[in-house]
């Protein structure tokens, strides 16, 4: 199968500068509660840390947290950003792993492997 997604695919993001939230409509079929949780996660991050946060899938289906800030943004907390992302990755581990599985199956065309899913949960 040819992978039509060569670059990272943005799932969602928020900007403290524009005070806006973006959700990629390619993922419209996600359950409403998942979409709401993603919105809360992104908006709360930018309210607390500043800058711009995007959640992106890489070519292997791994969900990456990408951050950026204007160089002139004295409010942006780079250390706080790294700590907040680590905390989110722990607190939202199940959600993030489910999103990765969803992406791999529905976008990359991989077979759903329940045993691999269980092994990842133990790691």
Secondary structure, DSSP 8 states (H G I E B T S, - for coil): ---S--S-EEEEEEETTTTEEEE-GGGTTS-HHHHHHHHHHHHHHHHHH-SEEEEEE-TTS-EEEEEE--TT-TT--HHHHHHHHHHHHHHTHHHHHHHHHHHHHHTS-----HHHHHHHHH-
